[in-house]
Amino acid sequence: MLNKNSITKLKIAFEKSDFTYEGLATVVGISKSYCYKIINAHKYKKRLYYGTASKIAKALNEEVADLFDEHENFFNNKVSLRDTR
């Protein structure tokens, strides 16, 4: 489970990538601030749809389950599976 000092697998993958928050947000089709809050989920509790998580994982060349398993626990299983766009 995440706490305010946790570094998630998503954050590590993002830091290893060449993306900026703005660049990743553009590829995924979300705002820069929303992208920042998703990647820094240990500080912010934002609803995350599966479709958005999938686009982020694809952009970072990772698997959704690998990047977001910590987020699912953090959000008390509130990751929505209905958005599969």
LUMDO-594735 format. One line per 5 residues: number of its first residue (from 1); their letters; for each residue x, y, z of N, C-alpha, C, CB. Coordinates in steps of 0.02 Angstrom, whole numbers. Glycine has a CB too. Layout:
<vextors>
NUM = a = X,Y,Z,X,Y,Z,X,Y,Z,X,Y,Z  ...
</vextors>
This chain:
<vextors>
1 = mlnkn = 42,-59,0,0,0,0,44,62,0,-48,0,61  21,113,-36,60,174,-42,52,219,18,41,211,-105  105,255,33,99,309,81,130,371,49,135,291,149  131,426,85,154,489,55,227,488,34,143,545,104  266,440,57,336,437,39,351,383,-12,378,425,101
6 = sitkl = 300,349,-37,309,294,-84,328,319,-153,246,252,-88  370,280,-186,383,290,-257,354,229,-292,460,301,-272  306,241,-335,271,186,-368,309,162,-429,201,208,-388  288,104,-454,316,77,-516,302,124,-574,288,7,-531  243,155,-572,225,204,-624,273,263,-622,153,228,-615
11 = kiafe = 287,289,-564,332,347,-557,402,328,-582,335,371,-483  425,269,-565,491,246,-587,494,241,-663,509,178,-555  442,210,-693,439,203,-766,436,272,-800,378,161,-787  398,318,-771,394,386,-799,462,420,-796,342,427,-761  496,415,-740,562,447,-732,614,417,-779,586,441,-661
16 = ksdft = 607,353,-796,654,320,-842,639,339,-915,651,245,-834  578,362,-928,558,379,-996,585,448,-1014,481,377,-1004  578,465,-1078,598,531,-1101,540,581,-1098,625,527,-1171  484,560,-1070,425,603,-1068,429,657,-1015,363,561,-1057  398,713,-1030,382,763,-979,309,750,-961,394,838,-1005
21 = yegla = 284,782,-908,213,774,-892,170,798,-950,195,814,-827  189,854,-980,152,881,-1036,153,835,-1096,179,950,-1055  211,807,-1110,218,761,-1167,176,698,-1159,289,742,-1177  178,668,-1100,139,608,-1088,65,625,-1089,158,577,-1020  46,681,-1060,-24,702,-1059,-50,710,-1130,-32,768,-1020
26 = tvvgi = -10,739,-1174,-31,748,-1244,-42,681,-1278,22,789,-1281  4,634,-1269,-2,568,-1299,-65,532,-1273,60,526,-1285  -78,537,-1209,-133,502,-1177,-200,538,-1189,-121,495,-1102  -198,603,-1199,-259,642,-1210,-291,667,-1146,-308,600,-1247  -249,684,-1097,-273,711,-1034,-235,776,-1019,-263,660,-975
31 = sksyc = -256,812,-968,-222,874,-951,-155,859,-916,-266,918,-906  -111,907,-920,-46,901,-887,-54,892,-812,-1,962,-902  -100,930,-782,-109,926,-709,-138,858,-688,-155,982,-685  -184,831,-728,-212,765,-713,-158,711,-720,-272,749,-760  -116,717,-771,-60,671,-781,-13,673,-721,-21,688,-846
36 = ykiin = 3,732,-698,47,740,-639,16,705,-578,59,814,-624  -48,714,-568,-82,685,-510,-87,609,-514,-151,715,-502  -94,582,-574,-95,509,-582,-26,480,-565,-115,489,-654  26,510,-593,94,485,-583,116,494,-510,142,520,-629  92,544,-478,109,557,-407,50,538,-363,128,631,-397
41 = ahkyk = 23,479,-373,-37,456,-338,-27,451,-263,-58,388,-365  35,446,-240,47,443,-168,30,509,-134,120,425,-155  22,562,-173,4,627,-145,-69,646,-160,49,681,-173  -96,619,-214,-163,638,-237,-205,575,-246,-159,678,-303  -268,581,-230,-314,525,-241,-360,544,-299,-356,508,-176
46 = krlyy = -343,523,-359,-382,538,-418,-411,474,-446,-339,574,-471  -474,478,-468,-505,421,-501,-467,408,-567,-582,433,-515  -456,345,-580,-418,327,-640,-457,274,-678,-347,302,-621  -475,289,-739,-510,241,-781,-460,194,-814,-552,277,-834  -483,133,-827,-440,83,-856,-413,106,-924,-477,17,-864
51 = gtask = -454,137,-963,-433,161,-1029,-374,209,-1024,-490,194,-1065  -377,254,-976,-323,302,-966,-260,266,-941,-344,356,-915  -269,221,-894,-211,182,-870,-179,142,-926,-233,134,-813  -220,115,-970,-196,76,-1026,-155,119,-1074,-254,43,-1064  -179,179,-1088,-143,225,-1133,-76,246,-1103,-186,287,-1148
56 = iakal = -76,258,-1038,-13,277,-1004,37,219,-1008,-26,296,-930  13,159,-993,57,100,-995,85,90,-1065,19,37,-972  42,97,-1116,65,88,-1185,118,140,-1203,5,93,-1234  108,202,-1183,156,255,-1197,223,242,-1164,128,323,-1175  221,211,-1105,282,196,-1067,310,127,-1083,269,202,-993
61 = neeva = 279,92,-1131,300,24,-1151,300,-25,-1092,369,26,-1183  248,-22,-1053,240,-66,-994,171,-98,-996,250,-26,-929  161,-146,-952,96,-179,-944,55,-141,-892,104,-254,-924  -10,-135,-904,-54,-100,-857,-49,-130,-787,-126,-102,-882  -53,-195,-782,-52,-228,-717,13,-215,-679,-62,-304,-725
66 = dlfde = 68,-211,-715,132,-199,-683,137,-127,-655,189,-210,-732  111,-79,-692,117,-10,-671,66,12,-619,111,35,-730  6,-18,-622,-49,9,-582,-73,-37,-526,-105,24,-626  -38,-92,-513,-61,-136,-458,-59,-100,-391,-18,-200,-456  -9,-58,-380,-4,-20,-318,-61,32,-313,64,15,-313
71 = henff = -78,61,-370,-132,110,-371,-198,80,-352,-136,143,-440  -211,20,-376,-275,-13,-360,-283,-22,-285,-280,-81,-396  -230,-43,-252,-233,-50,-179,-240,18,-145,-170,-85,-153  -204,67,-170,-206,134,-142,-275,165,-146,-155,179,-177  -309,154,-203,-375,182,-213,-430,137,-186,-386,195,-287
76 = nnkvs = -412,88,-146,-461,42,-117,-505,10,-171,-505,79,-67  -471,-13,-224,-504,-47,-279,-553,-4,-316,-539,-108,-253  -541,61,-321,-585,106,-357,-562,120,-428,-592,171,-319  -518,79,-456,-499,87,-525,-557,62,-566,-433,47,-542  -583,104,-610,-642,86,-648,-623,44,-708,-680,149,-671
81 = lrdtr = -657,-12,-716,-644,-56,-773,-693,-43,-829,-649,-128,-751  -739,4,-822,-790,15,-873,-765,58,-931,-850,47,-843  -714,98,-921,-689,140,-975,-633,103,-1011,-664,208,-947  -648,76,-1068,-598,37,-1105,-582,69,-1172,-622,-35,-1116  -591,134,-1177,-577,169,-1240,-505,166,-1257,-600,240,-1237
</vextors>
